[in-house]
Amino acid sequence: MKKDYYNVIGVMSGTSLDGVDLAHIQFQIKDSKWTFKILECETISYNSNWISVLKTAVDYSEYQLLELNKNYTQLLASIITNFIKKHALKNLDAVCSHGHTILHQPQNGFTLQIGNLPEIAKLTQQKVVCDFRVQDVQLGGQGAPLVPIGDRILFSEYDYCMNLGGFSNVSFEENNTRIAFDISAVNTVLNFYANQLGLDYDNKGQISRTGNCNVNLLNELNTLDFYQKKHPKSLGFEFVKEIILPLIDCYPISIEDKLNTYTEHIAIQIALALPKKKGSMLTTGGGAYNDFLIERIQFHLPEMNVIIPSKKILEFKEALIFALLGVLKMREEVNALQSVTGAKYDHSSGIIYNY
């Protein structure tokens, strides 16, 4: 039986490797309209060993990936359990967990999010809804982005919903159809070069701002094949490792110049990706804290109202929406859109594990 109130935890780990985002969410549905409250939320950072493992796992053998999946599932379960204990959470309907993407090759019919093994339900002693991407890929879709249905349900007042995370992705309505796609790599690249300066990230884009834009590199980046493709389309870390970083590193320029040029590239691709260049754009993800990047986006979209929301929505929007995807799965309602991923049909994706 469908309820009108749900008490859940949303769990998300993104490609920028900031850590595991956990958000305690209460959803209510009344007259077919969903509302939400984000209650306790926090990001649990990965230690240096886990960051190193998650960065290099794209090259792991099948056996290494199996072991990694087991170990990561245990890590994630302990993080979730500690969060529940710390905040004394009771009567949860489910934990809705994305896991962490290691491989994403929809063109080969394959995507892998670790941390979604059945043991997670027993380890947490909770009902767990997870592994949202696999079914979509099996149905011929990209398996990403999955957030847009949440944008439609929870944030319909904005013309665009832009996420600036490991990758940028956008969603919007066009002819009463939700359209969404990945645009370019963002923090996966910016953080890579900040790391070379001994920093976790370029705080507010302060280092990027001091660099100069290399026009030749910028032109090469802007003419990459991916940007010419029509949606649906999505990106994985393979794109960064095999295409973006080797191209940037062909240029014997300073890290400051690399960061400045790549920031300009991100802003240009965002402007090019939007069919209408005016309206309101809800902007979330870690990149929303990068003042220099936001300035460059605003420069290329002078008539766009770039809206950066409250800290809870900015940092935990993806955890919030994966919580909603889990609720929709429990209700056996559509949570993955054909118009967004290119799957054969709209469907209710994910796996439910009971403990």
N, C-alpha and C positions, 0 to 999 in steps of 0.2 A: 504494500500500500504506500502511495506517495504521501509525503508529509509536506507541511508548509514551513517547517523550520529545520535547519541543519546546523550541527555544531561539529566543525571539522578542523583539521590542520592541513595546510598546503605546504608542500616541501619542494624546493627547486634548487638545483645546482647548475649554474650556467657555464658557458665555455670560457668566460673571462677568469674563472677560477678564484673568484672572490671568497667563496665558501658556500656553505649550505644555508639557504634562506628558509626559515620556518615562520609561518604565520597562523595564528589561531583565528579562525574566521567563523562568524555566525551569518548564515544566509536565511532570508525569509522570502517566500513567494506569496504574493497577494494579487488577485485579479491578473494573473499571468505576468506580473512585473516583479523582478528580483531586486532585492536590496541587500546590502552587506554591511557588516561592521568588522573592521580589522582590530583585533584586541592585542594580546601579547604577540610580539614578533622580534626576531633577532637573526643575525647572521653568524654562524659558527665558522670561523676561518679554518682552512686546511693548514696543517703544519708543513714545513718545507719539504719533508719526504713525500707527502701525499701530492703536493703541487708538482714535484718532479715526476712522480709516477703518472699522474693524469696528463701531463704534457707529452710524455713519451709513449703512452699506451697505444697511440695510433699505429705504432710499428710492432706491436706485440704479436707473438704467434697465437694460434688458437688456444693452445694449452695455457699460455700466460694469461690470456683474456678470461678463461674460465676461472683461474685462481683469483685474478683481480676482482672478478664479479662477486665471488664468495666473500673476499676480504672487505670489499667496499660495502656489500650488503650488511655485513656485521658493523662496520663503522657507522653507516647511515642509521641503522637500528639503534645503536647506542646514542647517537645524537638526538634522535626523535624521543627515545625513552627519557633522556635527561631533560629535554624540553618539557615533556609532560609532567615529570616530577617537580621540576623547578617552579612551574606555574600552577601546580596542583590542579591540573585539568581533569575534569570528570565528565562522564556521560558523552564521550565523543562518538559521533556516528561513523567516522572513518578518518584515516590518515590518507591524504591524496598526494602521491609522490611521483615526481617526474623522473628521478634518478639522474645520472650524469652521462651525457652523450660522449661516447668514445669514437665510434665510427658512424658516419652518416653518408651512405652511398645509395640513395633512392634509385639512381639510374641503373644500379646493379641489383635492385630489389632487396636492399639490405640496410638496416639501421640497428645500432646497438646502444642501449642505455643501461649502464650497470647500476646495481642497487635495487633491482626489481625481481629478485628471486623470491619464490614462495616463502622461504624461511623468515622473511622480514615481518610477516604477520605474527608468527610464533614469538620471535625475538622481542617485538614491541607489545605483544598481547593486545593488538588492535586489529580491527578490520582495515585492510590496506587496499586502496585502488591505485594502480600504477601501470607502467608500460603502455603509455598512451600512443606511441608512434608506430609500433610494429604493424598493427592491423591496417593502418592507412597505407603503408608501403606495400603490404601484401595485396591491397586493392588497387595498386597502380598509382598511388599518390606519392607526394614528396615526403609525407610524414611530418611536414613542417610548412609554415608555422601553424601551431594549434591554438595559439592565444586569441586569434581574431574572433572566434565565436563569443569569447568572453568580452572582447571589446564591444561587440554588437549588443550583448545583453546588459552589460554594466556601464558602458561609457558611450552610449549612442549620441550624446549631445555634442560630441566633437566630430569635426569633419575628417580628421586623421588621428590615428593612434600610432605614435612612433616609439619604437623601443631602441635605445642605444646601449646594447649590451656587448657581448663578445662579437655579435654581428648586429647590424641595423636591420630592422624589419618594420613594415608599415601595414596598416589595414584601414580600409575605408569602404563605404557603400558606393556602388556604381550600378545604376539601373536596378535598384532593389536587390542587388547581389553583393555579398561581402567579398571583396578582393583583398588579397594579402600576399606578400612575398618578401624574401630576404633581399636586401639592397646591396650591402657590402660588408666586409669585415670591419670592425671598429676596435673594441678594446683588446681583442686577440692580437692585433698588430701594435696598437699604441703601447700596451703594457709590455710587449716583447722588447721594444726599444727602451722603454723606461727601465726595465730590468737590467739592461746593459749599463745603465748609469747607477746601478745599485738601489733603484727605487722600485716599490711595488707598482706604482702608477705615476703618471704625470699629473700632479695635483693641480686641478683647475686649468690644465693646459698651459701652465706657466712656462714650461720648457719649450713646448711647441711654439709658443708666442715669440720666443727669442730667435727662432730659426728663420731661414729664408726658403721660399718655395722654389724648388727646382723644376722649371717648366718642362724640360724633356722627360723627367721621371713622371711628372703629373700627366703629361700627354700619353705616355705608355700605359699608365694605370687606367686612364679613362677609356682606352681603346681595347681593354681586355674583352674576350668573347662573352663572358658571363653577362656583361651589362647590355649586350645586344639581344639577349634571349628574352622571349616573352614569358610572362608569368603563366602558370605557377612555376616557381623556382625557389630553391633553397640552397644554403651553403653549409659546409662542415669544415672542421679544422684542416682537413686535407687540402682545401683550396688555399688556405693561408700558407701551409707548409710547402706545398708543391709549386705554387704560382706567385703569391704576393711577396713573401720574404725573399726568394731568390731574385726576383725582379728588382726589388728595392736595393738589395745588397750588391747588385751590379754597379751601382753608382757610388763612387768614392767620395761621399759627402758626409758631413757631420751628423751625429744622431739628432741634434736639434733640427737640422734641415730635413732629415727623414721624417721626423715627427710633424714638422710644419707642413711639408708637402702632402703627407698622408692625411692630415686633418683636412686640408683643402679638398683632397680627393673625396673624402667621406661626404663633405658638405655639398660638393657639386653633384655627386651621385644621388643624394637625397633629393635635391632640387629637381633633377632630371626625372626622378622616379614618380613624382606626384603629377597626376593629370591636370589638377587645378592648382594654381600657385597662390591661392588666397583662401582664407577661412581660418579655422582654429585647429591647432595640432597639439594634442596631449603628448608630452614628451617624458618618457620614463627610462629607467635603466641607469647604470653607473655613469654613462656618457653624459647624462643630463647635468652632472656636477662639473663637467669640463667647460668652463666659461668660454674659452677660446673657440672650442668646437661649436658651441651654441651661437656665438657671435658670427662665425663663418656661415652657419646654416641660415641665420637671420639675414646676412648679407646677400646670399643667393636667393632668398625667398622674402623680399622686403615687405610684401603684403600679407604674409602669414603671421597669425597671432600664435607664437610659440609659447605654450602654457606648461609650466613645470609645477606639478601638484605638490600636495603635502608630502612630507618625508616618508610616511608609511606607504602611500600609494607609489611614490617614486621608486622606493627600494624593494617593495614587496608585491608589486603588481603581478608579476609572473607567478609567484606563490599563491596569490589570491585567485588567479584565473585557473591554475591547475587544481586548486581546491574546488572551484566551480565545475571543472571538467569531471572530477571525481563524483560530485553530487549528481550531475547529469547522467553519468554512467550508472550510478545506483538507481536512478529513476528510469533507466533504459531509454533515455532521450538522446537526440543527436548532439554530439559534442565535437564532431569533425566535419568540416564543410567541403564538399566536392569542389565548389567554386574557388576555394583557397588552395587546396592541396593537389587537385587534379585526380583524386580518387574516382573510382567508378560511380560512387553515389555517396550522399550524406550518410553518416553512420555513427554509432555509439562505440567509441574506442576505449580500450583499456582492459585490464584484468582485475578482478576482485579476489583477494585472498582473505579467507576467514581463518582466525586462529583457533 
